[in-house]
Amino acid sequence: MENNGLERISKMLEIAHTDAAVFPPTDLYNEGWMLRILLSIQSEGVECFPFTFQPGARWFSEAQIGSPFLPRFRGDPLAERHTHLDGAIGHFAFQSGTKTGLTLTADSKQFVVTEAKMFSPLSKGTKNAKYYDQATRTIACIAWAIGLSNRFVDDFVSLGFYVIAPHEQITGGIFSSQVNKSSIREKVKLRISVYLDDDKKYDELQMW
């Protein structure tokens, strides 16, 4: 009997929504896979999102991006980990020695990050900063990546952060408070302010 791994996986996926399913259908029908399907369709020229793929752009799911608040030392009480991106679209590569450590290319013209939510809200904060919610953290990481690439916002034709969710979730205002520009700005300022006792780090963050 032929045992082609890809064909076998395909057969299992095809019956995931039936009574003959061999694993929970949510393994396929979840926000991560729904986003990947839409990004794949969008990359082929079918409009699914309020942005288009720029020439030479690519997409990747579950990339990791650095943070301006990575640990300064082991056990740093103010630190956070790298941020996982549900979807990254644009001109980027991966850091040497990593498979998911995203870095913008020197000529990047597009960097869009998407967060997929089916019926759940964005996270409210990090372990060491309860007020520093998911939207704020992601946007700060986008800005950090731009800075590390020695590029400026005006260098980009397409730049943004989008929450991809069911219409009823969006119109219901589930995400409104977190994606508010003024709120994001104030939360980033507050996040920086806790480094006042570290002159070097505080100055770095102020410059950023």
C-alpha positions in Angstrom: 0.0 0.0 0.0 1.3 3.4 -1.0 2.1 5.5 2.1 2.5 9.1 0.9 2.6 11.3 4.0 1.1 14.3 2.3 -1.8 12.3 0.8 -2.5 10.7 4.1 -2.7 14.0 5.9 -4.9 15.4 3.1 -7.3 12.5 3.6 -7.5 13.1 7.3 -8.2 16.8 6.8 -10.9 16.1 4.2 -13.0 14.2 6.8 -12.2 16.5 9.7 -15.8 18.0 9.6 -17.6 14.6 9.2 -18.6 11.9 11.6 -15.6 9.9 10.4 -13.2 12.5 11.8 -10.1 11.0 13.4 -9.1 14.2 15.4 -11.1 17.2 16.7 -12.2 19.4 13.8 -11.0 22.4 15.7 -7.4 21.3 14.9 -8.2 22.5 11.4 -11.2 24.9 11.9 -9.5 27.4 14.2 -8.4 31.0 13.9 -4.8 30.1 13.0 -5.7 27.9 10.0 -8.5 30.2 8.9 -5.9 33.1 8.8 -3.4 31.0 6.8 -6.0 30.0 4.3 -7.0 33.7 3.8 -3.4 34.8 3.5 -2.7 32.2 1.0 -5.7 33.3 -1.1 -4.7 36.9 -0.7 -1.2 36.2 -1.9 -2.7 34.9 -5.1 -4.4 38.2 -5.8 -7.8 37.6 -4.3 -8.7 40.5 -2.0 -9.6 39.3 1.5 -8.1 42.0 3.6 -7.9 45.9 3.6 -4.3 45.7 2.3 -2.6 44.2 -0.7 0.6 42.3 -1.1 3.3 44.6 -2.5 5.6 43.3 -5.3 8.0 40.7 -3.8 6.2 40.5 -0.5 5.8 37.1 1.3 3.8 35.9 4.3 4.6 33.7 7.2 2.6 32.4 10.2 4.0 32.2 13.7 7.1 34.3 13.2 8.8 35.7 16.2 9.7 39.4 16.6 12.0 41.1 19.1 10.8 43.5 21.7 12.3 46.7 23.1 11.8 45.2 26.5 13.7 41.9 26.3 15.6 40.8 29.4 18.6 42.9 30.4 19.8 40.1 32.7 18.6 36.7 33.9 15.4 37.1 35.9 14.8 40.7 34.8 11.5 41.6 36.5 10.6 44.1 33.8 11.2 42.0 30.8 9.0 40.2 28.3 9.7 37.5 25.7 9.7 37.7 21.9 6.2 38.2 20.4 4.6 35.6 18.2 2.9 36.9 15.1 -0.2 35.1 13.8 0.6 36.5 10.4 3.4 38.6 9.0 3.3 40.1 5.5 5.9 42.0 3.7 9.6 42.1 2.9 11.5 40.2 5.6 14.0 37.4 6.2 14.9 35.3 9.2 17.8 35.9 11.5 20.8 33.6 11.1 20.5 30.4 13.1 16.7 30.8 13.5 13.7 29.5 11.5 11.2 32.0 12.8 13.2 35.1 14.1 11.9 37.8 11.7 14.0 40.7 10.6 13.1 43.3 8.0 15.2 43.4 4.8 17.3 46.5 4.0 14.9 47.5 1.2 11.6 46.5 2.9 8.6 48.5 1.6 5.9 46.5 3.4 5.4 45.2 6.9 1.9 44.2 8.0 1.1 42.1 11.1 -2.2 40.3 11.6 -3.7 38.9 14.7 -6.5 36.3 14.3 -9.2 36.1 16.8 -12.3 33.9 16.4 -14.3 34.4 19.6 -11.7 35.6 22.1 -10.4 39.1 23.0 -6.8 40.3 22.7 -4.7 39.5 25.8 -4.8 42.2 28.4 -1.1 42.3 29.4 2.2 40.5 30.0 3.4 38.8 33.1 5.5 41.8 34.2 3.2 44.5 32.8 -0.5 43.8 33.3 -1.6 47.0 31.5 0.6 46.3 28.4 -2.0 44.6 26.2 -1.5 42.5 23.1 -2.2 45.3 20.5 0.2 47.7 22.3 2.9 45.1 22.6 2.6 44.1 19.0 2.7 47.6 17.6 5.7 48.5 19.8 7.5 45.4 18.5 6.7 46.5 14.9 8.3 49.9 15.7 11.3 48.2 17.3 11.8 46.0 14.2 11.7 49.1 12.0 14.3 50.8 14.2 16.6 47.7 14.1 16.5 47.7 10.3 17.6 51.4 10.3 14.5 52.3 8.3 11.8 54.9 8.9 8.1 54.8 8.8 8.1 56.9 5.6 10.2 54.2 3.8 7.1 51.9 3.8 4.4 51.8 1.2 2.3 49.4 3.4 2.6 49.3 7.2 0.1 48.2 9.8 -1.5 46.0 12.4 -4.8 44.3 11.8 -7.0 42.3 14.0 -8.8 39.7 11.8 -12.0 38.6 13.5 -15.7 37.8 12.9 -17.8 40.9 11.9 -19.9 40.6 15.0 -16.9 40.7 17.3 -15.6 43.9 15.6 -18.9 45.7 15.5 -19.5 44.7 19.1 -16.5 46.7 20.1 -14.5 43.8 21.6 -11.2 45.3 20.4 -12.0 49.0 20.3 -10.3 50.1 23.5 -7.0 48.2 22.8 -6.6 49.5 19.2 -7.1 53.1 20.1 -4.1 55.2 19.1 -4.1 57.4 22.2 -4.4 54.4 24.5 -1.5 52.6 22.8 0.7 55.7 23.0 0.1 56.1 26.7 0.7 52.4 27.5 4.0 52.5 25.7 5.0 55.6 27.6 4.1 53.9 30.9 6.0 50.8 29.9 9.1 52.9 29.2 8.7 54.9 32.5 9.4 51.8 34.7 13.0 51.9 33.4 13.8 55.2 35.0 16.3 53.6 37.4 18.3 52.3 34.5 19.7 55.4 32.8 21.2 53.6 29.8 18.1 51.5 29.0 15.8 54.5 29.6 17.8 56.7 27.3 17.8 54.0 24.7 14.0 53.7 24.9 13.5 57.4 24.8 15.6 57.6 21.6 13.6 54.8 20.2 
